[in-house]
Amino acid sequence: MGAAAEMLGVSPSFLRALGTAKLIEPKRSSGGHRRYSRYQLRLAARARELVDQGTPVEAACRIIILEDQLAEALRTNNARDRPAGQ
């Protein structure tokens, strides 16, 4: 967790807050250390951007979840609208 927090320029407590808000749930190593995926780190970086702009952590997490859902819906619609074989 410390390395991830340092890489993102946030505190470990910020990453724990994102977990509490159910934005990211890191895997655990056999030693109990949190392991973040690249995708989770991207979400955490986006959360930091929003929080730096004055958005509360809980609201930032909700915004990111909605952004992610919208992106997935657009991908699904685009795939459905493409003719077969393209």
HUSUL-V406665 format. One record per residue. N is the residue number from 1. RES is the residue in one small letter. NEAR is the number of other ideal C-beta (glycine too) atoms within 12 Angstrom. Layout:
n=(N/N)
res=(RES/RES)
near=(NEAR/NEAR)
//
This chain:
n=(1/2/3/4/5/6/7/8/9/10/11/12/13/14/15/16/17/18/19/20/21/22/23/24/25/26/27/28/29/30/31/32/33/34/35/36/37/38/39/40/41/42/43/44/45/46/47/48/49/50/51/52/53/54/55/56/57/58/59/60/61/62/63/64/65/66/67/68/69/70/71/72/73/74/75/76/77/78/79/80/81/82/83/84/85/86)
res=(m/g/a/a/a/e/m/l/g/v/s/p/s/f/l/r/a/l/g/t/a/k/l/i/e/p/k/r/s/s/g/g/h/r/r/y/s/r/y/q/l/r/l/a/a/r/a/r/e/l/v/d/q/g/t/p/v/e/a/a/c/r/i/i/i/l/e/d/q/l/a/e/a/l/r/t/n/n/a/r/d/r/p/a/g/q)
near=(29/16/16/31/24/14/19/29/16/28/19/22/14/29/36/22/24/40/26/15/26/15/37/34/21/27/16/13/11/7/7/10/15/25/20/31/15/15/17/27/28/23/33/40/28/29/36/29/20/28/28/16/13/10/18/15/29/19/18/29/31/20/24/32/23/17/21/22/14/14/17/14/14/14/14/13/12/13/13/11/11/11/8/7/4/7)
//
